[in-house]
Structure formats: structure tokens, C-alpha cells
């Protein structure tokens, strides 16, 4: 494995921030770390980068131990939510700062791919948020890092700029096989961009698997809800949990539902209906009226394995 993290812990006095984080990562793999606020996501990145000293545990990157060396000796690049640029330097000077060796063709290629060729002479105060993040990406990637860390890199961008930057970064990462770890609050983005997803809870790894598996087979209801809507209904004295998209409206079945509310959520309607004593949520292409009676069914294999 290209990256090996063993029993990584960080605590301040008696407060654990992360505890016994252990995982490995293949070269070129993209891992997303998600979890509620305060679970230690950014602390993991800071410990890997060397910005935060670990309390215990080891980190091996490209066969070399790095937890016991300073941050500037680790070949790791870090793109923050708001990546700071030197205000007295223009874009090109910011990219090349403290960079002794680089291939001009690589720089030219990154500049072209990120479309920052027309802003190289501008200063940070003249840049938009999207332009600032593109510069930060180029500055990080020109160093050809062994490991790329991304901490909420898209969160302050509007949707068009976010989509453009996501595509740029993903294409560069995949083409150059750059090992990447990303912290992201947007679960849909994590499902879309990641090879594997790590869920942190109470300072520890609670789940770690491929996106489709962790979505379809969550360990518990909290993880299930983290990845999207979950609806439930009681059947045969057991509460069943299922994703709303797996509720099928049919002409007739033994399951009858009465519509209570309808919300437009873009391209479809989110419907809440009453089945026996349960409120069941499902999606429908059309708006439905309060009180309307419908039949639904589902596949047994779509019931989430939650007790």
C-alpha cells in the first residue's frame, strides 16, 4: 500500500480528537472522509500533513515513515477550504514561490487545464473565489505530491464554479494517479468522486468502504441518514428501513398509502404519505394531492440491513 496509517491518535490534555485511526491506501486512490462536525476529519488531514503533531501512531508514505519528520520534508500538498495566497505576489509568483525545480511543460499544462492563463498577472484581491481555488490547485499539483489533501475545497464556490473545479481536479488526479484524501461535508460529492469513503464518529472510524456498498449496506441508521433520506414502516412487527427511491408506486398491491404532503425537490416531487401508523417518504414524477390513495411495493433486497 502507498499510504499506511497505524493507530493514529491526537489528544489535547484528556480530550481525544482522533483515536486509533488505522487504514491503508493504494497509489492513485481517492478517499473521502465524512462525519458530523467535531469528529476529527480535519485533524486527520493536519496530522498527515505535519501541521499537527500526532500523539501516537505511525504514518508511512511511499515506504518511508513521515510522522517523525517536519511538514516541509513530507511531499504532501494541502488545499484548504480557503487557500491563502500571498497578497503582495501575483498569481504566477504565488504558484512558483519556494519552488526550486519544476518542469515548464507541466506548469503550462496545469495552467491550461485550469484556465488560469489570463489571470497570471493578477493579484489575490482581484480574483474570484473560483479563480483563487484554481490557483491553489495548480500551486499544489506542480509540486508533484505523493499525497494530495483537500479540505472542503469546493464549499465556498457557487454551483457552476464548483462543478468546473471538481471536473478539473478529478481529471488531473486520475490521469496522474495522485493519491488523494478529501474532507467533504457534501455527501453526494463524496459518493461521486471517491473510490472509498471513511465515516468518522466519536473520534474513530465507524465505517470504511466503497461508495455503493456503504450506501446500500450502512452499519446503522445514523450512517444511513448521513448518506441520504431514509424512510421506514412497520411490517410483521418489525420496523423496515428503505431509501425513498426504492419505493415503487404501482396499480395495485397489498400496501396502500394516503398522501399527506408533497414537496418539489427539482425534477421530481418528494411525497410523504401515511401507511398504517407510519409516515412513508417516496419520490414521484408528478405532484400528488393531499388525501390521494395509492398502492406501493418494494423489493426485499432494498430493505436496509438495520436492526
C-alpha positions as CSV (number, residue, x, y, z in Angstrom):
1,X,0.0,0.0,0.0
2,X,1.2,3.5,-0.8
3,X,-0.1,5.1,2.4
4,X,-0.3,3.2,5.7
5,X,-1.7,4.8,8.8
6,X,-1.5,2.8,12.1
7,X,-3.3,3.6,15.3
8,X,-3.1,7.4,14.7
9,X,-4.3,9.4,17.7
10,X,-4.4,13.0,18.7
11,X,-5.4,14.3,22.1
12,X,-5.2,17.6,24.0
13,X,-4.9,17.0,27.7
14,X,-7.5,14.4,28.4
15,X,-9.6,15.2,25.3
16,X,-9.3,12.7,22.3
17,X,-9.7,14.4,18.9
18,X,-9.0,11.2,16.9
19,X,-8.3,7.8,18.3
20,X,-6.6,4.7,16.8
21,X,-7.2,5.7,13.2
22,X,-5.9,2.8,11.0
23,X,-6.2,2.5,7.3
24,X,-4.2,2.0,4.1
25,X,-4.5,3.5,0.7
26,X,-3.4,2.5,-2.8
27,X,-1.5,4.8,-5.1
28,X,-3.9,7.0,-7.1
29,X,-6.9,6.1,-4.9
30,X,-9.3,8.8,-3.7
31,X,-10.6,8.6,-0.2
32,X,-13.3,10.9,1.2
33,X,-13.6,11.5,5.0
34,X,-17.1,12.4,6.2
35,X,-18.8,12.8,9.5
36,X,-20.6,15.3,11.6
37,X,-18.8,18.4,12.9
38,X,-16.2,17.7,15.6
39,X,-15.5,14.1,14.7
40,X,-11.8,14.8,13.8
41,X,-11.9,14.9,10.0
42,X,-9.6,17.9,9.5
43,X,-7.4,16.7,12.3
44,X,-6.6,13.6,10.3
45,X,-5.5,15.7,7.4
46,X,-3.5,18.0,9.7
47,X,-1.7,15.0,11.2
48,X,-0.9,13.6,7.8
49,X,0.4,16.9,6.5
50,X,2.5,17.6,9.7
51,X,0.6,20.7,10.6
52,X,-0.4,18.9,13.8
53,X,1.9,16.7,15.8
54,X,0.5,13.2,16.4
55,X,0.1,12.0,19.9
56,X,0.7,8.4,19.0
57,X,0.7,6.1,15.9
58,X,2.7,5.9,12.7
59,X,2.4,7.1,9.1
60,X,4.2,5.6,6.2
61,X,4.0,7.2,2.8
62,X,5.7,5.6,-0.3
63,X,7.5,3.2,2.0
64,X,9.0,6.0,4.2
65,X,7.9,6.8,7.8
66,X,6.8,10.5,7.9
67,X,5.1,11.1,11.2
68,X,8.5,11.8,12.8
69,X,9.7,14.4,10.3
70,X,8.7,18.0,9.8
71,X,5.9,19.1,7.4
72,X,8.2,20.7,4.9
73,X,10.1,17.4,4.4
74,X,6.9,15.5,3.6
75,X,6.0,15.5,-0.1
76,X,2.4,16.4,0.6
77,X,0.2,19.2,-0.8
78,X,-2.7,20.6,1.0
79,X,-5.6,22.6,-0.5
80,X,-7.8,24.3,2.2
81,X,-11.4,25.5,2.2
82,X,-10.0,29.0,1.7
83,X,-6.5,28.6,0.4
84,X,-4.4,31.7,1.3
85,X,-2.3,33.4,-1.3
86,X,0.4,35.9,-0.7
87,X,-1.3,39.3,-1.2
88,X,1.8,41.0,-2.5
89,X,2.5,38.4,-5.2
90,X,0.7,37.9,-8.5
91,X,-0.8,34.5,-9.4
92,X,2.3,33.2,-11.2
93,X,4.6,34.3,-8.3
94,X,2.3,32.6,-5.8
95,X,2.5,29.4,-7.8
96,X,6.3,29.4,-8.1
97,X,7.0,30.6,-4.6
98,X,9.6,28.3,-2.8
99,X,9.6,26.0,-5.8
100,X,13.1,25.3,-6.9
101,X,12.6,22.6,-9.6
102,X,9.7,22.2,-11.9
103,X,9.1,21.2,-15.5
104,X,7.8,24.2,-17.6
105,X,5.7,21.9,-19.7
106,X,4.0,20.6,-16.6
107,X,3.3,24.1,-15.4
108,X,2.0,25.1,-18.8
109,X,-0.3,22.0,-18.9
110,X,-1.8,22.7,-15.5
111,X,-2.3,26.4,-16.3
112,X,-4.1,25.4,-19.5
113,X,-6.2,22.7,-17.8
114,X,-7.4,25.1,-15.0
115,X,-7.9,28.0,-17.4
116,X,-5.9,30.5,-15.3
117,X,-3.7,31.6,-18.2
118,X,-5.4,35.0,-18.4
119,X,-5.0,35.8,-14.7
120,X,-1.3,35.1,-14.1
121,X,-0.5,38.8,-13.7
122,X,-3.4,39.4,-11.3
123,X,-3.1,39.7,-7.5
124,X,-5.2,37.8,-5.0
125,X,-7.6,40.7,-4.2
126,X,-8.5,40.7,-7.9
127,X,-9.5,37.1,-8.0
128,X,-12.9,35.4,-7.6
129,X,-13.4,32.5,-5.2
130,X,-13.3,30.0,-8.0
131,X,-10.1,31.6,-9.5
132,X,-8.4,31.6,-6.1
133,X,-9.1,27.9,-5.6
134,X,-7.8,27.0,-9.2
135,X,-4.6,28.8,-8.4
136,X,-4.3,26.9,-5.1
137,X,-4.8,23.6,-7.0
138,X,-2.1,24.5,-9.5
139,X,0.3,25.5,-6.8
140,X,-0.3,22.2,-5.0
141,X,-0.1,19.9,-8.1
142,X,3.0,21.5,-9.7
143,X,5.0,20.1,-6.7
144,X,4.0,16.5,-7.8
145,X,3.0,15.5,-4.3
146,X,3.0,11.9,-3.1
147,X,-0.2,12.8,-1.3
148,X,-2.8,15.4,-2.0
149,X,-5.1,16.6,0.9
150,X,-8.3,18.5,0.1
151,X,-10.2,20.1,3.0
152,X,-13.6,21.3,1.7
153,X,-12.1,22.7,-1.5
154,X,-15.5,23.4,-3.1
155,X,-17.6,24.6,-0.2
156,X,-17.3,28.3,-0.8
157,X,-17.9,28.2,-4.6
158,X,-21.2,28.6,-6.5
159,X,-22.6,25.6,-8.3
160,X,-21.1,26.4,-11.8
161,X,-17.6,27.1,-10.4
162,X,-17.9,24.1,-8.1
163,X,-18.7,21.8,-11.0
164,X,-15.9,23.1,-13.2
165,X,-13.3,22.8,-10.4
166,X,-14.5,19.3,-9.5
167,X,-14.1,18.1,-13.1
168,X,-10.6,19.7,-13.4
169,X,-9.3,18.2,-10.2
170,X,-10.8,14.8,-10.8
171,X,-9.3,14.6,-14.3
172,X,-5.9,15.6,-13.2
173,X,-5.9,13.2,-10.2
174,X,-7.0,10.3,-12.3
175,X,-4.7,11.0,-15.2
176,X,-1.6,11.4,-12.9
177,X,-2.5,8.7,-10.4
178,X,-2.3,11.2,-7.5
179,X,-3.2,9.6,-4.1
180,X,-5.8,11.9,-2.6
181,X,-7.7,12.3,0.7
182,X,-10.6,14.7,0.8
183,X,-12.7,16.0,3.7
184,X,-16.2,16.9,2.4
185,X,-19.5,17.8,4.0
186,X,-21.3,17.2,0.7
187,X,-22.1,13.5,0.8
188,X,-23.3,13.5,-2.8
189,X,-19.9,14.8,-3.9
190,X,-18.2,12.1,-1.8
191,X,-20.3,9.4,-3.4
192,X,-19.5,10.8,-6.8
193,X,-15.7,11.4,-6.5
194,X,-14.4,8.7,-4.2
195,X,-13.0,5.3,-4.6
196,X,-13.7,4.7,-0.9
197,X,-15.4,6.6,1.9
198,X,-14.4,6.8,5.6
199,X,-17.0,7.7,8.1
200,X,-15.7,9.2,11.4
201,X,-17.8,9.1,14.6
202,X,-16.7,9.8,18.2
203,X,-13.1,10.3,17.0
204,X,-13.0,6.8,15.5
205,X,-13.6,5.1,12.1
206,X,-17.1,3.8,12.1
207,X,-17.3,2.7,8.5
208,X,-14.9,2.5,5.6
209,X,-15.9,1.0,2.2
210,X,-16.7,1.7,-1.4
211,X,-19.4,4.3,-2.0
212,X,-22.1,2.0,-3.4
213,X,-21.6,-0.6,-0.6
214,X,-21.7,2.0,2.2
215,X,-24.8,3.5,0.7
216,X,-26.7,0.2,0.3
217,X,-25.4,-1.6,3.4
218,X,-25.0,1.0,6.2
219,X,-23.9,-0.3,9.6
220,X,-26.6,1.7,11.4
221,X,-29.4,4.2,11.0
222,X,-27.1,7.2,11.7
223,X,-24.8,6.3,8.8
224,X,-27.8,5.6,6.6
225,X,-29.2,9.0,7.3
226,X,-25.8,10.6,6.6
227,X,-25.9,9.4,3.0
228,X,-29.5,10.4,2.2
229,X,-33.2,10.1,3.0
230,X,-34.4,7.0,4.8
231,X,-38.0,6.1,5.3
232,X,-39.5,3.4,7.5
233,X,-42.6,1.4,8.1
234,X,-43.6,-1.4,10.3
235,X,-44.3,-4.8,8.8
236,X,-44.7,-8.1,10.6
237,X,-43.9,-6.5,14.0
238,X,-40.6,-5.3,12.6
239,X,-39.5,-1.8,11.5
240,X,-38.1,-1.8,8.0
241,X,-35.9,0.9,6.7
242,X,-35.6,1.7,3.0
243,X,-34.4,4.5,0.6
244,X,-37.4,6.6,-0.7
245,X,-36.2,6.0,-4.3
246,X,-36.8,2.2,-3.8
247,X,-40.5,2.7,-3.0
248,X,-42.4,1.9,-6.2
249,X,-45.9,3.2,-6.9
250,X,-48.0,0.5,-8.7
251,X,-51.5,0.0,-9.9
252,X,-52.3,-2.4,-7.1
253,X,-50.7,-4.2,-4.2
254,X,-51.4,-5.1,-0.6
255,X,-49.7,-1.8,0.6
256,X,-51.9,1.3,0.4
257,X,-50.7,4.8,1.2
258,X,-52.6,8.1,1.7
259,X,-50.8,11.2,0.6
260,X,-50.2,13.8,3.4
261,X,-47.7,16.3,1.9
262,X,-45.9,16.9,-1.4
263,X,-42.7,19.0,-2.0
264,X,-41.0,19.8,-5.3
265,X,-37.3,19.0,-5.0
266,X,-36.1,19.6,-8.6
267,X,-37.1,17.2,-11.3
268,X,-39.4,15.2,-9.0
269,X,-41.7,15.5,-6.0
270,X,-40.9,14.3,-2.5
271,X,-44.1,12.7,-1.2
272,X,-44.9,11.9,2.4
273,X,-47.8,9.5,2.9
274,X,-49.4,7.5,5.7
275,X,-49.2,3.7,5.7
276,X,-50.9,2.2,8.7
277,X,-49.2,4.1,11.6
278,X,-46.1,5.0,9.6
279,X,-45.1,8.1,7.6
280,X,-43.6,6.8,4.4
281,X,-41.5,9.0,2.1
282,X,-41.1,8.3,-1.7
283,X,-40.4,10.2,-4.9
284,X,-42.8,10.8,-7.8
285,X,-42.6,12.5,-11.1
286,X,-45.9,14.3,-10.6
287,X,-47.4,16.4,-7.8
288,X,-49.9,14.5,-5.8
289,X,-52.9,15.8,-3.9
290,X,-53.4,15.6,-0.1
291,X,-55.7,12.6,0.6
292,X,-54.9,10.8,-2.6
293,X,-54.8,7.0,-2.2
294,X,-52.0,5.0,-3.9
295,X,-50.5,1.5,-3.9
296,X,-46.8,0.8,-3.4
297,X,-44.4,-2.1,-3.3
298,X,-40.7,-2.7,-2.9
299,X,-38.0,-5.3,-3.4
300,X,-37.0,-7.2,-0.3
301,X,-33.3,-6.7,-1.3
302,X,-33.7,-3.0,-1.0
303,X,-34.5,-3.1,2.7
304,X,-31.6,-1.7,4.6
305,X,-29.8,-4.2,6.9
306,X,-30.5,-2.1,10.0
307,X,-31.8,-3.7,13.2
